[in-house]
Amino acid sequence: MPNKRYIELYKVRDFGQMIGDSVTFFFRNLGPLTRLFLTYIVPVFLVGSILFVLTGSEIFNFSALSSGDFAGDYLQDFAVGMGLLYVFLIFSWFVAITVVSAYMRSYAETEGEPDYTQIWDIFKSKIAQVTGFYLLVMLIIIIVVAVCVVIITLSSVAGGLLLFFASLWVIYFFNVTRLGLGIIVHEEDVSTLAAFSRSFKLIKTKWWLIFLAIVVTSLLVSFINYVFLIPFYIVIGVQSAVSVSEGVDMTMGSWGTFTFLFAMLGSLYTRAILTCCWNLGYYRCREEKEGYSISQKIETIGEVENKYFGNEGDF
């Protein structure tokens, strides 16, 4: 029996419903999603955070900022630390996409009572595939942008036109790959190429709707992320106030580092809303084109009838 807080995933949603239901799904499943966040994502992020603290956290030290060496060693250490942190932040993002998509699949199949063993099985079988292909997609996009920049330096008009059309292509390409690699590989257990090919068919006439929903949801998530930045801005404000006081040598490196990492971790947490929106886009396309939920109900009815009439000979 479905749980009272269950949200039907396979449903043809309009623009507003995609955004609204993404937020609703996130908050209705806050407990389970938080559990997954702490289990899967936080450990990866903590490794990057430790490396950042060991290398570049002195940038948030009041004494370091006032010592005149800001442009020297501290800046170099900060660059190294941020580089390491962002490597693990990107991987944390891949982990988040994989585990939230696995959760939504289990949620749909169990009508709101996800199986954590199933989520783990999906996660460990898909994380390498998703990570590898996303890195390839990022490389392709970087190459396309680099080619456009080179052409712009040679001819501003031709380069501008190329950049415009390349931007449209990147938007469409990213929609296809995100739908295929971020969702279809989890939902349908198909190969990378099969997922990529299928995503073209599913998103064919609705890519613009999904893209606009993602843009608006991204803006909403960015606004929510400012809540996690408040402690960091408070620390920076205190540092600025202290810096104008003569003869005061106050160290706030630990607080600055902690609140900065807290803001980064918070942004990872709220990105689950964005992943929910992507997944709802997939469920929408599949329901509209294939009537998936109806076919599943018919199949279930058929199984019940077979089970019932299979015992006919016993009477």
N, C-alpha and C positions, 0 to 999 in steps of 0.2 A: 504493500500500500504506500503510495507516494507521501512523502513528508509535507506537512502543511506549508513549509517555507520553500517548497520546490518551485523552481522557475523553469518552464518549458524552454529548452534550448533550440530544438528544431522548430522554427517558427519564421514566417515571412515578416520581417520587421521593416518599418520605414526608417528614415533618417533619425528622427527624434527618439524612436523606440530603441534603436541600436545604442545610442549614447546613454539614455536613461536606464536601460536594462543592464548595461555594463556596470554602472555605478551601483545599481540595486543588487546585482549578483555579487559584487565584491563585498558589500557591507552585510549581506545576508550570510555570506560564507566567510566572514572575517576570522572566526575561530579556526576552522580547518586551514584556511590559507595562511594564517599566522603560524600555525604549527609547521606547515611545509616550508614557510619562509625561514623559520629558525633552524629547521633540520637540514635543508638543502642549500640555501643561499647564504645565510650568515657565515657559516664556516669558510666558504670560499672568499667572501668579502674580508673576513678577519685576517686571512693570510696576506692579502694585499695591504690591509691597514697596518699590520705589524711591520711589513717592509717599508711602508711610507714613514712610519714613526721612527724607524732606525736610520732613515736616510734624509728625509726632507722636512720633518716637522719643526725644525728650528726656525723656519720662516715665520712661525706664529709667536716667536719669543720676543717680548718687548725689548730686551737687551740687544738681541740680534738686529732688530729693525733700527735701533738707535745707534748702532755701533759704526755705521758708515761702510760696513762690508756687505751690504745688501746686494750690490751688483756683482759681488765676487762669489765666494764659496757657498754662501747660503742659497743664492739663486741657482747655482749649478746643482747643489744637493736637492733643492726643491724640484727641479726639473726631472732629475732621476727618480725621486720618490713619487712624483705625480705620474711619471711614465709607468712605473711598476703598479701603482694603484689602479690606473686606468686599464691596464692589461687584465687585472683580476676583476675590475668592474665590468668590463665587456663580457668576460667569461661568466660572471654572475648573472648578467643579462640573459645569456644563452641558457643558463641553468633555470632562470625564472620562467622564460618562455616555455621550456620543455616541461617543467613540473606543473605549471598552471594549466597548460594544454592537456597534460595527462590527467590532472584532477577533473577538468571539465568533461573529458571523455568518460571517466569513471562515474562522474555525477550524472551524465545523460543515460548511461547504461543501467544505473541502479536507482534511477528516479530520486536523486537527492541524497543517497546514502553511499558516498564514495568508499571504495575499498583501497586502503593504504598499501596493501601488498601489491595490488594491481598497478597502482600509481608508481611504485618502486620498479616493478618489472618493465613498465613502459619507459620510465625515465632512463634506466640503465641500458636499454636496448636502442634508445634514440639520441642520447646526448652527444655522442661522437659524430653521428650523421648530421645532426643539426648544426653543431659547432663548425665542422669542416666545410659544409656548404655555405654557411653564412659568411665565413672568412673569404671564401671564393667570390661570393656576391659582392662583398665590400671591396675586394681587389678589383673586380670588373668596373664598379662604379668609380673608383679612384682613377683607373686608367682612362675611362671616358672623360672625366672632368679634366685630367691632365692634358689630354689631346685637345680639348676645347680651349684650354688656357694657352697652349702653344699656338694654335691657329689664330686666336685673338691677338697675340703679339705680332703676327704676320699681317693680318687683315682684320680690322675691328668690325667691319660690316659682316663679312663672311663668318667670322668667329662668333659674333653676336647671334646671327641666325642659327648657326650650328649649336650654340649653347642653349638657345630656346627650345629647339627640337630635341636636343639631348636631354634637357630637363624633363620634357614630357615623357620621353622614353624611360628615363630613370624612375619617374613616378609610377608608370605602368609596370615596368619591370620589377620594381620593389614590391608593388602590390601582388604581383603574380608569385614571386619567390616567397614572400612572407606568408601568403595563403598556402602555397604548396609545401614549403619546408617547415614553416612554423606550426602548421595544423594538420594538413592531409597525411603527412608521414605518421602522425600520432593516431589520427582517427581511423585511417583505412589500412594501416600496416602495408604500405606499398613501398617500392624502391624510390630513390631520389628522383630519377628520370621520370618515372611514372607519376609521381606527385607533381613534378614540375609541369608535365604535359597536361595532367588533369586540371591543374589550377587555371590554365588558359581557358579551358572549356567552362569551368564554373564561374569565373569572374568576367567572362567575355563582355557582357552588356552592362554590368553593374560595378565595374571597377571604380568609376567616378563616385558612386554613392558611398562605397566602402572607404575610399580615400578621404572624402570630405568628413565622414563620421570619425575617422582616425585623427584628422587634423583638429577637429573641435574637441575630441576627447583628450588629445595631447595638450591643448591649451588649458583644459580643465585640470588635468593632472599637474601641469606646471604651476598653476595657481595654488593647488593643494600643497605642492612641495615647498612653497614659501613658509608654511607653518614650521617645517623642519629647519628652515634657515634662520628663524627668529633667534634661537640661542647663539648662533654664530655671529649675527649682527650685533647682539648685545655685548659679546666679548670684544668684538672689533671696536665698538663704541667706547667701551671702558678703556681699551688700549689707547685709543685716540685721546681720551680725556687725560690719561696718565702722562702721555707723551709731552703735554704742554706744561706739566708741573716740574719745576726745577728741582734737581737734587733727588728725584725719586727714581729708584731702580727696581722696577717691578717686573717679575717674570710671569707671563701668562701663557707660556708655550703649551702646557698640558691642556688647559681649558680651550685654547684656540684649536688645537689638534682634535680634541674630543668632539667639540661642537661641529667642526668641519666634517669629520667622518660621520657623525650622526646625521647631518644633512644629506650626505651622499647615500647613506643606508636608507634613509627615509624616501629618497627619490626612487630607489630600487623597489621598495615596498609598494609604493603607489603605482608603479608601472604595471602592476598586476591588473589594474583597471583597463589599461591600454591593451593588454593581452586578451582580456575578456572581450573587448570590443572586436578585436581581430577574429576571435573564435566565433562570436555571434554573427560576424559577416560570413564566415564559412557556413554556419548552420543555416543562415538565411538563403544563401545561394543554392545549397543542396536541397533544401526544402522546396524552394521555388521551382527548380529545374527537374527534380526527381521525385518530389513528394515522399521524402524518406520516412517521415514519421507515420504517414498513412500506410506505406508498404510494410513497415515494422508491425503496426497494429494488425494488419491483415495476416501477416505471417504468424503472429502470436495466437490469433483466433484459430488459424489452421492447426497449430500445434495442439491447442486445447481440444479441438474437435477430434483430432486423430487419437489423442490420449483417451477421450471419452468413448468413442466408437470402437477403439481397439479392444475394449473389455466386453464387447457385445456377446461374444461366444461363451462368456462365463455364466450367462443367465439361462 
